[in-house]
Amino acid sequence: MPPESPLWKIMHPRSVAWLGASNNLAKMGTIQLRNLLDAGFSGTVYPIHPTEETVLGLKAYPNVEALPEIPDMAFVVVPARVLVDLVEDLGKRGVKRAVIVSGGFKEMGEEGAGREAVLLSTAERYGMRFLGPNCIGVMHTREALNTTMFPVSVARGPVGLVSQSGSYVTQVQLYLKKLGIHLSQAISVGNEASIDVVDCLEYLAGQNDTKAVILYLETLRRPRRFFEVAREVTRVKPVAALYVGGTEAGGRAGGSHTGALAGNDRLYDALFRQSGVVRVFTLEDLYTVGYALASQPPLRGKRVGIVSHSGGPVTSMADACERYGLEVPVFSQALQEAIKPLLPATASAANPVDLTFGLGQGEMVTTIPRRILESGEVDGVLIHGIMGSSYREAFFRHFKGSLGISLKDIEIGQKEGLTELARIPRETGRPVICSSFMDREQDDCTKILQDMGIPVLATPEKAVRVMAALGRYGSLRGVRSR
Amino acid sequence: MPPESPLWKIMHPRSVAWLGASNNLAKMGTIQLRNLLDAGFSGTVYPIHPTEETVLGLKAYPNVEALPEIPDMAFVVVPARVLVDLVEDLGKRGVKRAVIVSGGFKEMGEEGAGREAVLLSTAERYGMRFLGPNCIGVMHTREALNTTMFPVSVARGPVGLVSQSGSYVTQVQLYLKKLGIHLSQAISVGNEASIDVVDCLEYLAGQNDTKAVILYLETLRRPRRFFEVAREVTRVKPVAALYVGGTEAGGRAGGSHTGALAGNDRLYDALFRQSGVVRVFTLEDLYTVGYALASQPPLRGKRVGIVSHSGGPVTSMADACERYGLEVPVFSQALQEAIKPLLPATASAANPVDLTFGLGQGEMVTTIPRRILESGEVDGVLIHGIMGSSYREAFFRHFKGSLGISLKDIEIGQKEGLTELARIPRETGRPVICSSFMDREQDDCTKILQDMGIPVLATPEKAVRVMAALGRYGSLRGVRSR
């Protein structure tokens, strides 16, 4: 992405003027600056403060004019009534980019909308582009850039997020951590007076750290331009969108939130479909589908194989596949014969492959998924119930040492198996999605798989839902195998 | 429930004959016995073993005949080929109840079905009723009874579970723990040769520790009897069911699992509706809806109030309400006027009530929900984002002590507010459902609320889905307010 994007310097600032922090640690602007510094941001930060000599230990400047250089970006958390004058000052100093957190604009009705128009024309007079007002800031994990209120030390991930709600950038951080989902960059767009969702989509399309883009939308201010941009982006990078402005209640709630008018649900539905955007309907799907799109190849057909050692989960998966538009074909005799030697006598090889519960699970992780995918009879594989530490704790805790093999050896063998599994999508061009009732803190297999890019969802149906979304992307991109 | 239920002694045994444990800790039967003992079961256990003098430290008996008393129940984990002879022995000794874990019966096709018929007729000859074969055992938290393979020390809860999949009783324990959901009793029915889902439903209907019953179904062997029983039970106790045998793939998968034939999806749908059973489509919904049904009053209409300090979540909730068939009515002027003094100037009082983000959240937890519910303008309230420890960590960690109030004082005030909130459903007869991105391990408010019986779901849409299910139950029971 060329530096020409209005987002470029906002997401890669070498220097930031910070307006609205003080040494009062109970103020939002101060908390946000504190978090930026704690995140290890390596650029220069210039706090602007009328009276303080230093702010949070940094040399402070009485006004923008006094800055020793033109900062790449200004971060603004000041009351609405003084904002326009400050933007004027920034413009005069030559500052071209800003993030404006301050509220009290279009989201407040007519009077606020008037204030926002003045703000925009002031900025435009100086060629300044800005995020907000009424936004929460940005995160760029590779740049250690976190201007939000939550002090999470964010691990690097492959998902780029653009959100018309600040909460879905900030409040969700601990939630995403539990799910093993990490972001590359996140942008809270607020009222979109100057920079909107389309600008952000265009920007993230060119960012190498971002393998898929997810959008939380209450409205689109430039639907036509969105269509043009999204159609191009989705040819090379998956995009998923959660749109909540299409119902009467959703539109009303969204309207009071960032000053947007509700759109029409069917119109948006067609817009997404025609531009290749995968539409989802819940926040959980937005993040989990986004992560799967970023880490897995698309599903190039509807046919999936199902593997587990548990009858309930394979049945849930099979039922959910059909409800979500996927197929669970009965394997050919040849494929069944090829798998059978790997299964206990009581197991079913027909698809779903139900190994029935036993104390070992090695084949489920390695040979069987590969053989199924290499057969060409399915387009992707779902696996439920790969367990490591939680399982050892449950079954082996009473007889450590009496196994003739150490737990350490089991761990090593397990790691090898999981690494082998994680290679399959890359090598076959077909996705693997897992589910496990044990999350990454409860079981090391879940953590290892997630960290190697294999999505592990909490329940069988969630895994199917994510797989179905990979299928929708495959179908929207026209990459069907038959 | 009278002791006449075939389940009574199985769920309340004072003495258990245990067939299939040894001192080899790598065997299933041994692991299960180990778990039973670890759970603190207070009844007498008689291991049966041909050669060992003791098993896991308990005096062992060479055969059933040698037992010093007739045990209330036998627990059987032996190979299928020796099972019938053992059941014959049990019958002769006068044992009337059993849990048969052994597999190799109807789930294995025709030959297995033949074996199962012999097993059943043998048991019947002695008036013996049993769970299984091919089941995983039972849990009864109040009795410290846990015969499953997972060594979880299960906390007491209000939800009774009957499952045709053993995994959904055992493997899910850590998953339920994360969700703050606890069971009263859980029954894995296996092949249902002698005792089936209907028997279990009838039994749990009469159990005081069970406030709602949830069913995982791949098929119903006695649909007519199910209808008669469920219709009666749902008059006094909510029942939710996840049925996965209605799709081609689900039916096929389920068939190979517990030897059941797939039913017809629409037929089952009508059956559930007409008998007052709330149907759900995912495992997550089964447990979360079950817990809400057990802990909250039904939603007696479609109208809900929404309260949060975050625009995204209220918009997601409003959108989801409409998609799931709930209404988000605009509040009357009178109600809006009553709420407004409690809100910041920038906030919306119309419904959703969006307090906009600030450092305090007291009114959201106490006064506002109560005022909304007491107005009679809505039938239930959804609240997103009550945060305690995670929030204090995020915002207050840098200035502990400089607040003029200690964190301890904040915690006490918070606990009082949450206790006040938890009283509202009982006092108004209307449900309160919450969502928070922070789970019970990440935030003390989530834990406190869940432990006081207020469901806290992980995302806004999940809270709405659970509320909608309370509405379906209210509607099925015919308890509408208008």
Interface residues (C-beta under 8 A of the other chain):
Chain A: L25 A26 I31 R34 G103 G104 E107 M108 M149 F150 P151 S163 Q164 S165 G166 S167 Y168 Q171 V172 L174 Y175 K178 Y216 E218 V244 G245 G246 T247 E248 A249 G250 R252 A253 G254 S256 H257 T258 F281 T282 L283 E284 I306 S310 G311 G312 P313 V314 T315 S316 M317 A318 D319 A320 C321 E322 R323 E327 V328 V330 T346 S348 A350 P352 D354 T356 F357 L359 G385 S390 A394 F395 R397 H398 F399 S402 L403 F437 M438 D439 Q442 A458 T459 P460 E461 K462
Chain B: L25 A26 I31 R34 G103 G104 E107 M108 M149 F150 P151 S163 Q164 S165 G166 S167 Y168 Q171 V172 L174 Y175 K178 Y216 E218 V244 G245 G246 T247 E248 A249 G250 R252 A253 G254 S256 H257 T258 F281 T282 L283 E284 I306 S310 G311 G312 P313 V314 T315 S316 M317 A318 D319 A320 C321 E322 R323 E327 V328 V330 T346 S348 A350 P352 D354 T356 F357 L359 G385 S390 E393 A394 F395 R397 H398 F399 S402 L403 F437 M438 D439 Q442 A458 T459 P460 E461 K462
